[in-house]
């Protein structure tokens, strides 16, 4: 049964996956050196949990966006919060080396790409994936 929120409302739970990569062959000041994956809509991949658990939902989310085996990725929970009264969000992160052809769609973008993240995701990128790195454009 889905979790009940305040006053017995059903809570929706979504899983977000922030995947970043680091290309050690690129210049440190280049956008290619550190980049974050966004889907075709320039968003962090998100999927709502329906009848499956969070692990199965996370695996589906990974397989929708990447051509690398899910079992290979080291994915960890970075945050869990309640962005809306009836919605919880589990935010997972994964750091990968730069692998050509890794993503099925979308792209890895650097800080100067013009892509913006919400403050919560930006903070996770700065503190969990690349300490000291500040993504300067917010939604």
TAQUI-V317035 format. One line per field, one symbol per residue. ss: DSSP state (2 for helix, 1 for strand, 0 for the rest). psi: psi as a letter, one per 30 degrees, with the letter a starting at -180 (. if undefined). A space follows every 10 residues. Layout:
ss->???
psi->???
This chain:
ss->0001022201 0111111111 1100000000 0001111100 0000111100 0002222222 2222210002 2200111111 1111001111 1111111000 0010001110 2220001022 2222222220 000000010
psi->klkkakggkk kkklkkjjkl lkjfflkffl ffeklkklaf ghlkkkkkkc flleeeeeee eefffkgkke fekjklkelk ljflfgklkk jllkklljjk gekeaalkkl egffkkllee eeeeeefeei kfkjjfkl.
